[in-house]
């Protein structure tokens, strides 16, 4: 079921033009797919082990 305001949401003509250009350009489509894939990857942070030296 669509929200009651869904029919009122429209993109600006400049946004629609940009989307059409991106859809027409194979290089931009590939870049979008790479970006989408990268956005799905969880952020992995490896904790740095503390490095201390002790002079015995």
mmCIF file as Biopython writes it, N, C-alpha, C and O atoms, coordinates in Angstrom:
data_model
#
loop_
_atom_site.group_PDB
_atom_site.id
_atom_site.type_symbol
_atom_site.label_atom_id
_atom_site.label_alt_id
_atom_site.label_comp_id
_atom_site.label_asym_id
_atom_site.label_entity_id
_atom_site.label_seq_id
_atom_site.pdbx_PDB_ins_code
_atom_site.Cartn_x
_atom_site.Cartn_y
_atom_site.Cartn_z
_atom_site.occupancy
_atom_site.B_iso_or_equiv
_atom_site.auth_seq_id
_atom_site.auth_asym_id
_atom_site.pdbx_PDB_model_num
ATOM 1   N N  . UNK A ? 1  ? 0.845  -1.185 0.000   1.0 0.0 1  A 1 
ATOM 2   C CA . UNK A ? 1  ? 0.000  0.000  0.000   1.0 0.0 1  A 1 
ATOM 3   C C  . UNK A ? 1  ? 0.889  1.246  0.000   1.0 0.0 1  A 1 
ATOM 4   O O  . UNK A ? 1  ? 1.803  1.362  0.815   1.0 0.0 1  A 1 
ATOM 5   N N  . UNK A ? 2  ? 0.617  2.165  -0.909  1.0 0.0 2  A 1 
ATOM 6   C CA . UNK A ? 2  ? 1.397  3.389  -0.995  1.0 0.0 2  A 1 
ATOM 7   C C  . UNK A ? 2  ? 0.946  4.374  0.076   1.0 0.0 2  A 1 
ATOM 8   O O  . UNK A ? 2  ? -0.236 4.441  0.413   1.0 0.0 2  A 1 
ATOM 9   N N  . UNK A ? 3  ? 1.903  5.139  0.611   1.0 0.0 3  A 1 
ATOM 10  C CA . UNK A ? 3  ? 1.504  6.184  1.544   1.0 0.0 3  A 1 
ATOM 11  C C  . UNK A ? 3  ? 0.627  7.205  0.820   1.0 0.0 3  A 1 
ATOM 12  O O  . UNK A ? 3  ? 0.752  7.365  -0.394  1.0 0.0 3  A 1 
ATOM 13  N N  . UNK A ? 4  ? -0.253 7.893  1.538   1.0 0.0 4  A 1 
ATOM 14  C CA . UNK A ? 4  ? -1.176 8.829  0.889   1.0 0.0 4  A 1 
ATOM 15  C C  . UNK A ? 4  ? -0.475 9.981  0.185   1.0 0.0 4  A 1 
ATOM 16  O O  . UNK A ? 4  ? -1.057 10.587 -0.715  1.0 0.0 4  A 1 
ATOM 17  N N  . UNK A ? 5  ? 0.756  10.301 0.569   1.0 0.0 5  A 1 
ATOM 18  C CA . UNK A ? 5  ? 1.464  11.422 -0.037  1.0 0.0 5  A 1 
ATOM 19  C C  . UNK A ? 5  ? 2.365  10.988 -1.194  1.0 0.0 5  A 1 
ATOM 20  O O  . UNK A ? 5  ? 3.034  11.832 -1.791  1.0 0.0 5  A 1 
ATOM 21  N N  . UNK A ? 6  ? 2.398  9.702  -1.523  1.0 0.0 6  A 1 
ATOM 22  C CA . UNK A ? 6  ? 3.316  9.193  -2.532  1.0 0.0 6  A 1 
ATOM 23  C C  . UNK A ? 6  ? 3.071  9.811  -3.903  1.0 0.0 6  A 1 
ATOM 24  O O  . UNK A ? 6  ? 4.022  10.022 -4.656  1.0 0.0 6  A 1 
ATOM 25  N N  . UNK A ? 7  ? 1.843  10.101 -4.237  1.0 0.0 7  A 1 
ATOM 26  C CA . UNK A ? 7  ? 1.549  10.670 -5.544  1.0 0.0 7  A 1 
ATOM 27  C C  . UNK A ? 7  ? 2.027  12.117 -5.664  1.0 0.0 7  A 1 
ATOM 28  O O  . UNK A ? 7  ? 2.124  12.644 -6.773  1.0 0.0 7  A 1 
ATOM 29  N N  . UNK A ? 8  ? 2.321  12.756 -4.552  1.0 0.0 8  A 1 
ATOM 30  C CA . UNK A ? 8  ? 2.756  14.147 -4.556  1.0 0.0 8  A 1 
ATOM 31  C C  . UNK A ? 8  ? 4.272  14.277 -4.684  1.0 0.0 8  A 1 
ATOM 32  O O  . UNK A ? 8  ? 4.770  15.365 -4.971  1.0 0.0 8  A 1 
ATOM 33  N N  . UNK A ? 9  ? 5.012  13.189 -4.477  1.0 0.0 9  A 1 
ATOM 34  C CA . UNK A ? 9  ? 6.462  13.248 -4.533  1.0 0.0 9  A 1 
ATOM 35  C C  . UNK A ? 9  ? 6.928  13.242 -5.984  1.0 0.0 9  A 1 
ATOM 36  O O  . UNK A ? 9  ? 6.707  12.273 -6.710  1.0 0.0 9  A 1 
ATOM 37  N N  . UNK A ? 10 ? 7.564  14.315 -6.396  1.0 0.0 10 A 1 
ATOM 38  C CA . UNK A ? 10 ? 8.094  14.407 -7.742  1.0 0.0 10 A 1 
ATOM 39  C C  . UNK A ? 10 ? 9.520  14.934 -7.654  1.0 0.0 10 A 1 
ATOM 40  O O  . UNK A ? 10 ? 9.843  15.754 -6.795  1.0 0.0 10 A 1 
ATOM 41  N N  . UNK A ? 11 ? 10.366 14.449 -8.559  1.0 0.0 11 A 1 
ATOM 42  C CA . UNK A ? 11 ? 11.742 14.931 -8.593  1.0 0.0 11 A 1 
ATOM 43  C C  . UNK A ? 11 ? 11.833 16.194 -9.425  1.0 0.0 11 A 1 
ATOM 44  O O  . UNK A ? 11 ? 11.025 16.437 -10.322 1.0 0.0 11 A 1 
ATOM 45  N N  . UNK A ? 12 ? 12.819 16.972 -9.108  1.0 0.0 12 A 1 
ATOM 46  C CA . UNK A ? 12 ? 13.101 18.184 -9.866  1.0 0.0 12 A 1 
ATOM 47  C C  . UNK A ? 12 ? 13.517 17.787 -11.289 1.0 0.0 12 A 1 
ATOM 48  O O  . UNK A ? 12 ? 14.168 16.759 -11.469 1.0 0.0 12 A 1 
ATOM 49  N N  . UNK A ? 13 ? 13.153 18.580 -12.297 1.0 0.0 13 A 1 
ATOM 50  C CA . UNK A ? 13 ? 13.523 18.229 -13.671 1.0 0.0 13 A 1 
ATOM 51  C C  . UNK A ? 13 ? 15.026 18.009 -13.866 1.0 0.0 13 A 1 
ATOM 52  O O  . UNK A ? 13 ? 15.425 17.179 -14.683 1.0 0.0 13 A 1 
ATOM 53  N N  . UNK A ? 14 ? 15.857 18.738 -13.129 1.0 0.0 14 A 1 
ATOM 54  C CA . UNK A ? 14 ? 17.307 18.549 -13.244 1.0 0.0 14 A 1 
ATOM 55  C C  . UNK A ? 14 ? 17.703 17.161 -12.740 1.0 0.0 14 A 1 
ATOM 56  O O  . UNK A ? 14 ? 18.605 16.535 -13.298 1.0 0.0 14 A 1 
ATOM 57  N N  . UNK A ? 15 ? 17.044 16.682 -11.701 1.0 0.0 15 A 1 
ATOM 58  C CA . UNK A ? 15 ? 17.329 15.346 -11.175 1.0 0.0 15 A 1 
ATOM 59  C C  . UNK A ? 15 ? 16.912 14.291 -12.189 1.0 0.0 15 A 1 
ATOM 60  O O  . UNK A ? 15 ? 17.637 13.323 -12.418 1.0 0.0 15 A 1 
ATOM 61  N N  . UNK A ? 16 ? 15.750 14.479 -12.794 1.0 0.0 16 A 1 
ATOM 62  C CA . UNK A ? 16 ? 15.280 13.528 -13.799 1.0 0.0 16 A 1 
ATOM 63  C C  . UNK A ? 16 ? 16.220 13.487 -14.999 1.0 0.0 16 A 1 
ATOM 64  O O  . UNK A ? 16 ? 16.480 12.417 -15.550 1.0 0.0 16 A 1 
ATOM 65  N N  . UNK A ? 17 ? 16.729 14.641 -15.403 1.0 0.0 17 A 1 
ATOM 66  C CA . UNK A ? 17 ? 17.668 14.702 -16.532 1.0 0.0 17 A 1 
ATOM 67  C C  . UNK A ? 17 ? 18.968 13.982 -16.185 1.0 0.0 17 A 1 
ATOM 68  O O  . UNK A ? 17 ? 19.510 13.239 -17.003 1.0 0.0 17 A 1 
ATOM 69  N N  . UNK A ? 18 ? 19.463 14.205 -14.973 1.0 0.0 18 A 1 
ATOM 70  C CA . UNK A ? 18 ? 20.695 13.547 -14.543 1.0 0.0 18 A 1 
ATOM 71  C C  . UNK A ? 18 ? 20.514 12.034 -14.492 1.0 0.0 18 A 1 
ATOM 72  O O  . UNK A ? 18 ? 21.406 11.289 -14.900 1.0 0.0 18 A 1 
ATOM 73  N N  . UNK A ? 19 ? 19.375 11.578 -13.997 1.0 0.0 19 A 1 
ATOM 74  C CA . UNK A ? 19 ? 19.105 10.142 -13.954 1.0 0.0 19 A 1 
ATOM 75  C C  . UNK A ? 19 ? 19.047 9.548  -15.353 1.0 0.0 19 A 1 
ATOM 76  O O  . UNK A ? 19 ? 19.519 8.432  -15.570 1.0 0.0 19 A 1 
ATOM 77  N N  . UNK A ? 20 ? 18.478 10.274 -16.302 1.0 0.0 20 A 1 
ATOM 78  C CA . UNK A ? 20 ? 18.400 9.790  -17.684 1.0 0.0 20 A 1 
ATOM 79  C C  . UNK A ? 20 ? 19.789 9.705  -18.309 1.0 0.0 20 A 1 
ATOM 80  O O  . UNK A ? 20 ? 20.085 8.755  -19.034 1.0 0.0 20 A 1 
ATOM 81  N N  . UNK A ? 21 ? 20.643 10.691 -18.032 1.0 0.0 21 A 1 
ATOM 82  C CA . UNK A ? 21 ? 22.004 10.663 -18.567 1.0 0.0 21 A 1 
ATOM 83  C C  . UNK A ? 21 ? 22.796 9.511  -17.966 1.0 0.0 21 A 1 
ATOM 84  O O  . UNK A ? 21 ? 23.549 8.839  -18.671 1.0 0.0 21 A 1 
ATOM 85  N N  . UNK A ? 22 ? 22.631 9.280  -16.680 1.0 0.0 22 A 1 
ATOM 86  C CA . UNK A ? 22 ? 23.351 8.180  -16.051 1.0 0.0 22 A 1 
ATOM 87  C C  . UNK A ? 22 ? 22.896 6.843  -16.605 1.0 0.0 22 A 1 
ATOM 88  O O  . UNK A ? 22 ? 23.716 5.948  -16.810 1.0 0.0 22 A 1 
ATOM 89  N N  . UNK A ? 23 ? 21.611 6.695  -16.848 1.0 0.0 23 A 1 
ATOM 90  C CA . UNK A ? 23 ? 21.085 5.442  -17.381 1.0 0.0 23 A 1 
ATOM 91  C C  . UNK A ? 23 ? 21.603 5.198  -18.795 1.0 0.0 23 A 1 
ATOM 92  O O  . UNK A ? 23 ? 21.753 4.047  -19.204 1.0 0.0 23 A 1 
ATOM 93  N N  . UNK A ? 24 ? 21.880 6.265  -19.546 1.0 0.0 24 A 1 
ATOM 94  C CA . UNK A ? 24 ? 22.335 6.133  -20.919 1.0 0.0 24 A 1 
ATOM 95  C C  . UNK A ? 24 ? 23.839 5.872  -21.013 1.0 0.0 24 A 1 
ATOM 96  O O  . UNK A ? 24 ? 24.313 5.400  -22.047 1.0 0.0 24 A 1 
ATOM 97  N N  . UNK A ? 25 ? 24.582 6.163  -19.977 1.0 0.0 25 A 1 
ATOM 98  C CA . UNK A ? 25 ? 26.034 6.046  -20.020 1.0 0.0 25 A 1 
ATOM 99  C C  . UNK A ? 25 ? 26.467 4.757  -19.318 1.0 0.0 25 A 1 
ATOM 100 O O  . UNK A ? 25 ? 26.237 4.586  -18.121 1.0 0.0 25 A 1 
ATOM 101 N N  . UNK A ? 26 ? 27.088 3.859  -20.068 1.0 0.0 26 A 1 
ATOM 102 C CA . UNK A ? 26 ? 27.488 2.562  -19.515 1.0 0.0 26 A 1 
ATOM 103 C C  . UNK A ? 26 ? 28.517 2.715  -18.396 1.0 0.0 26 A 1 
ATOM 104 O O  . UNK A ? 26 ? 28.486 1.970  -17.417 1.0 0.0 26 A 1 
ATOM 105 N N  . UNK A ? 27 ? 29.424 3.675  -18.540 1.0 0.0 27 A 1 
ATOM 106 C CA . UNK A ? 27 ? 30.461 3.860  -17.517 1.0 0.0 27 A 1 
ATOM 107 C C  . UNK A ? 27 ? 29.828 4.319  -16.201 1.0 0.0 27 A 1 
ATOM 108 O O  . UNK A ? 27 ? 30.227 3.863  -15.129 1.0 0.0 27 A 1 
ATOM 109 N N  . UNK A ? 28 ? 28.859 5.204  -16.277 1.0 0.0 28 A 1 
ATOM 110 C CA . UNK A ? 28 ? 28.189 5.666  -15.059 1.0 0.0 28 A 1 
ATOM 111 C C  . UNK A ? 28 ? 27.343 4.560  -14.437 1.0 0.0 28 A 1 
ATOM 112 O O  . UNK A ? 28 ? 27.249 4.462  -13.214 1.0 0.0 28 A 1 
ATOM 113 N N  . UNK A ? 29 ? 26.724 3.723  -15.280 1.0 0.0 29 A 1 
ATOM 114 C CA . UNK A ? 29 ? 25.943 2.600  -14.739 1.0 0.0 29 A 1 
ATOM 115 C C  . UNK A ? 29 ? 26.860 1.650  -13.975 1.0 0.0 29 A 1 
ATOM 116 O O  . UNK A ? 29 ? 26.500 1.166  -12.902 1.0 0.0 29 A 1 
ATOM 117 N N  . UNK A ? 30 ? 28.053 1.381  -14.530 1.0 0.0 30 A 1 
ATOM 118 C CA . UNK A ? 30 ? 29.011 0.510  -13.844 1.0 0.0 30 A 1 
ATOM 119 C C  . UNK A ? 30 ? 29.444 1.137  -12.521 1.0 0.0 30 A 1 
ATOM 120 O O  . UNK A ? 30 ? 29.531 0.454  -11.501 1.0 0.0 30 A 1 
ATOM 121 N N  . UNK A ? 31 ? 29.713 2.435  -12.548 1.0 0.0 31 A 1 
ATOM 122 C CA . UNK A ? 31 ? 30.123 3.120  -11.316 1.0 0.0 31 A 1 
ATOM 123 C C  . UNK A ? 31 ? 29.017 3.048  -10.267 1.0 0.0 31 A 1 
ATOM 124 O O  . UNK A ? 31 ? 29.297 2.872  -9.082  1.0 0.0 31 A 1 
ATOM 125 N N  . UNK A ? 32 ? 27.768 3.182  -10.694 1.0 0.0 32 A 1 
ATOM 126 C CA . UNK A ? 32 ? 26.648 3.082  -9.752  1.0 0.0 32 A 1 
ATOM 127 C C  . UNK A ? 32 ? 26.559 1.688  -9.147  1.0 0.0 32 A 1 
ATOM 128 O O  . UNK A ? 32 ? 26.291 1.547  -7.954  1.0 0.0 32 A 1 
ATOM 129 N N  . UNK A ? 33 ? 26.784 0.653  -9.962  1.0 0.0 33 A 1 
ATOM 130 C CA . UNK A ? 33 ? 26.746 -0.717 -9.439  1.0 0.0 33 A 1 
ATOM 131 C C  . UNK A ? 33 ? 27.858 -0.945 -8.422  1.0 0.0 33 A 1 
ATOM 132 O O  . UNK A ? 33 ? 27.638 -1.585 -7.394  1.0 0.0 33 A 1 
ATOM 133 N N  . UNK A ? 34 ? 29.060 -0.420 -8.705  1.0 0.0 34 A 1 
ATOM 134 C CA . UNK A ? 34 ? 30.179 -0.563 -7.771  1.0 0.0 34 A 1 
ATOM 135 C C  . UNK A ? 34 ? 29.862 0.160  -6.467  1.0 0.0 34 A 1 
ATOM 136 O O  . UNK A ? 34 ? 30.118 -0.361 -5.381  1.0 0.0 34 A 1 
ATOM 137 N N  . UNK A ? 35 ? 29.308 1.358  -6.579  1.0 0.0 35 A 1 
ATOM 138 C CA . UNK A ? 35 ? 28.956 2.127  -5.387  1.0 0.0 35 A 1 
ATOM 139 C C  . UNK A ? 35 ? 27.881 1.413  -4.570  1.0 0.0 35 A 1 
ATOM 140 O O  . UNK A ? 35 ? 27.959 1.366  -3.342  1.0 0.0 35 A 1 
ATOM 141 N N  . UNK A ? 36 ? 26.877 0.857  -5.253  1.0 0.0 36 A 1 
ATOM 142 C CA . UNK A ? 36 ? 25.830 0.117  -4.551  1.0 0.0 36 A 1 
ATOM 143 C C  . UNK A ? 36 ? 26.418 -1.084 -3.819  1.0 0.0 36 A 1 
ATOM 144 O O  . UNK A ? 36 ? 26.052 -1.358 -2.675  1.0 0.0 36 A 1 
ATOM 145 N N  . UNK A ? 37 ? 27.335 -1.807 -4.481  1.0 0.0 37 A 1 
ATOM 146 C CA . UNK A ? 37 ? 27.953 -2.973 -3.855  1.0 0.0 37 A 1 
ATOM 147 C C  . UNK A ? 37 ? 28.775 -2.557 -2.642  1.0 0.0 37 A 1 
ATOM 148 O O  . UNK A ? 37 ? 28.706 -3.192 -1.590  1.0 0.0 37 A 1 
ATOM 149 N N  . UNK A ? 38 ? 29.547 -1.495 -2.792  1.0 0.0 38 A 1 
ATOM 150 C CA . UNK A ? 38 ? 30.380 -1.029 -1.679  1.0 0.0 38 A 1 
ATOM 151 C C  . UNK A ? 38 ? 29.512 -0.583 -0.508  1.0 0.0 38 A 1 
ATOM 152 O O  . UNK A ? 38 ? 29.906 -0.732 0.649   1.0 0.0 38 A 1 
ATOM 153 N N  . UNK A ? 39 ? 28.350 -0.045 -0.800  1.0 0.0 39 A 1 
ATOM 154 C CA . UNK A ? 39 ? 27.453 0.384  0.263   1.0 0.0 39 A 1 
ATOM 155 C C  . UNK A ? 39 ? 26.865 -0.786 1.038   1.0 0.0 39 A 1 
ATOM 156 O O  . UNK A ? 39 ? 26.427 -0.619 2.176   1.0 0.0 39 A 1 
ATOM 157 N N  . UNK A ? 40 ? 26.850 -1.971 0.429   1.0 0.0 40 A 1 
ATOM 158 C CA . UNK A ? 40 ? 26.310 -3.144 1.106   1.0 0.0 40 A 1 
ATOM 159 C C  . UNK A ? 40 ? 27.324 -3.804 2.037   1.0 0.0 40 A 1 
ATOM 160 O O  . UNK A ? 40 ? 26.955 -4.559 2.936   1.0 0.0 40 A 1 
ATOM 161 N N  . UNK A ? 41 ? 28.596 -3.513 1.814   1.0 0.0 41 A 1 
ATOM 162 C CA . UNK A ? 41 ? 29.636 -4.149 2.624   1.0 0.0 41 A 1 
ATOM 163 C C  . UNK A ? 41 ? 29.660 -3.535 4.020   1.0 0.0 41 A 1 
ATOM 164 O O  . UNK A ? 41 ? 29.662 -2.313 4.167   1.0 0.0 41 A 1 
ATOM 165 N N  . UNK A ? 42 ? 29.678 -4.375 5.028   1.0 0.0 42 A 1 
ATOM 166 C CA . UNK A ? 42 ? 29.749 -3.821 6.392   1.0 0.0 42 A 1 
ATOM 167 C C  . UNK A ? 42 ? 31.114 -3.192 6.644   1.0 0.0 42 A 1 
ATOM 168 O O  . UNK A ? 42 ? 32.135 -3.654 6.135   1.0 0.0 42 A 1 
ATOM 169 N N  . UNK A ? 43 ? 31.109 -2.162 7.415   1.0 0.0 43 A 1 
ATOM 170 C CA . UNK A ? 43 ? 32.369 -1.513 7.763   1.0 0.0 43 A 1 
ATOM 171 C C  . UNK A ? 43 ? 33.139 -2.414 8.711   1.0 0.0 43 A 1 
ATOM 172 O O  . UNK A ? 43 ? 32.626 -2.821 9.753   1.0 0.0 43 A 1 
ATOM 173 N N  . UNK A ? 44 ? 34.344 -2.715 8.351   1.0 0.0 44 A 1 
ATOM 174 C CA . UNK A ? 44 ? 35.178 -3.603 9.165   1.0 0.0 44 A 1 
ATOM 175 C C  . UNK A ? 44 ? 36.354 -2.798 9.689   1.0 0.0 44 A 1 
ATOM 176 O O  . UNK A ? 44 ? 37.165 -2.279 8.922   1.0 0.0 44 A 1 
ATOM 177 N N  . UNK A ? 45 ? 36.429 -2.706 10.981  1.0 0.0 45 A 1 
ATOM 178 C CA . UNK A ? 45 ? 37.538 -2.001 11.602  1.0 0.0 45 A 1 
ATOM 179 C C  . UNK A ? 45 ? 38.365 -3.011 12.387  1.0 0.0 45 A 1 
ATOM 180 O O  . UNK A ? 45 ? 37.858 -3.695 13.276  1.0 0.0 45 A 1 
ATOM 181 N N  . UNK A ? 46 ? 39.612 -3.090 12.053  1.0 0.0 46 A 1 
ATOM 182 C CA . UNK A ? 46 ? 40.470 -3.997 12.811  1.0 0.0 46 A 1 
ATOM 183 C C  . UNK A ? 46 ? 41.127 -3.195 13.928  1.0 0.0 46 A 1 
ATOM 184 O O  . UNK A ? 46 ? 41.804 -2.199 13.674  1.0 0.0 46 A 1 
ATOM 185 N N  . UNK A ? 47 ? 40.925 -3.628 15.136  1.0 0.0 47 A 1 
ATOM 186 C CA . UNK A ? 47 ? 41.505 -2.869 16.246  1.0 0.0 47 A 1 
ATOM 187 C C  . UNK A ? 47 ? 43.027 -2.982 16.236  1.0 0.0 47 A 1 
ATOM 188 O O  . UNK A ? 47 ? 43.582 -4.060 16.024  1.0 0.0 47 A 1 
ATOM 189 N N  . UNK A ? 48 ? 43.661 -1.898 16.459  1.0 0.0 48 A 1 
ATOM 190 C CA . UNK A ? 48 ? 45.126 -1.884 16.505  1.0 0.0 48 A 1 
ATOM 191 C C  . UNK A ? 48 ? 45.570 -2.408 17.870  1.0 0.0 48 A 1 
ATOM 192 O O  . UNK A ? 48 ? 45.088 -1.967 18.913  1.0 0.0 48 A 1 
ATOM 193 N N  . UNK A ? 49 ? 46.484 -3.341 17.833  1.0 0.0 49 A 1 
ATOM 194 C CA . UNK A ? 49 ? 47.011 -3.876 19.099  1.0 0.0 49 A 1 
ATOM 195 C C  . UNK A ? 49 ? 47.937 -2.841 19.705  1.0 0.0 49 A 1 
ATOM 196 O O  . UNK A ? 49 ? 48.761 -2.248 19.009  1.0 0.0 49 A 1 
ATOM 197 N N  . UNK A ? 50 ? 47.799 -2.628 20.994  1.0 0.0 50 A 1 
ATOM 198 C CA . UNK A ? 50 ? 48.685 -1.644 21.626  1.0 0.0 50 A 1 
ATOM 199 C C  . UNK A ? 50 ? 50.128 -2.128 21.570  1.0 0.0 50 A 1 
ATOM 200 O O  . UNK A ? 50 ? 50.434 -3.278 21.884  1.0 0.0 50 A 1 
ATOM 201 N N  . UNK A ? 51 ? 50.979 -1.240 21.172  1.0 0.0 51 A 1 
ATOM 202 C CA . UNK A ? 51 ? 52.391 -1.615 21.091  1.0 0.0 51 A 1 
ATOM 203 C C  . UNK A ? 51 ? 53.142 -0.853 22.166  1.0 0.0 51 A 1 
ATOM 204 O O  . UNK A ? 51 ? 53.260 0.371  22.126  1.0 0.0 51 A 1 
ATOM 205 N N  . UNK A ? 52 ? 53.634 -1.596 23.103  1.0 0.0 52 A 1 
ATOM 206 C CA . UNK A ? 52 ? 54.419 -0.984 24.168  1.0 0.0 52 A 1 
ATOM 207 C C  . UNK A ? 52 ? 55.731 -1.740 24.273  1.0 0.0 52 A 1 
ATOM 208 O O  . UNK A ? 52 ? 55.802 -2.943 24.023  1.0 0.0 52 A 1 
ATOM 209 N N  . UNK A ? 53 ? 56.710 -1.042 24.630  1.0 0.0 53 A 1 
ATOM 210 C CA . UNK A ? 53 ? 58.011 -1.686 24.865  1.0 0.0 53 A 1 
ATOM 211 C C  . UNK A ? 53 ? 58.372 -1.474 26.316  1.0 0.0 53 A 1 
ATOM 212 O O  . UNK A ? 53 ? 58.195 -0.392 26.877  1.0 0.0 53 A 1 
ATOM 213 N N  . UNK A ? 54 ? 58.867 -2.509 26.891  1.0 0.0 54 A 1 
ATOM 214 C CA . UNK A ? 54 ? 59.294 -2.396 28.283  1.0 0.0 54 A 1 
ATOM 215 C C  . UNK A ? 54 ? 60.803 -2.648 28.330  1.0 0.0 54 A 1 
ATOM 216 O O  . UNK A ? 54 ? 61.311 -3.638 27.803  1.0 0.0 54 A 1 
ATOM 217 N N  . UNK A ? 55 ? 61.465 -1.754 28.954  1.0 0.0 55 A 1 
ATOM 218 C CA . UNK A ? 55 ? 62.918 -1.885 29.091  1.0 0.0 55 A 1 
ATOM 219 C C  . UNK A ? 55 ? 63.233 -2.514 30.450  1.0 0.0 55 A 1 
ATOM 220 O O  . UNK A ? 55 ? 63.735 -1.870 31.370  1.0 0.0 55 A 1 
ATOM 221 N N  . UNK A ? 56 ? 62.922 -3.763 30.521  1.0 0.0 56 A 1 
ATOM 222 C CA . UNK A ? 56 ? 63.127 -4.660 31.570  1.0 0.0 56 A 1 
ATOM 223 C C  . UNK A ? 56 ? 63.630 -4.426 32.843  1.0 0.0 56 A 1 
ATOM 224 O O  . UNK A ? 56 ? 63.739 -5.355 33.643  1.0 0.0 56 A 1 
#
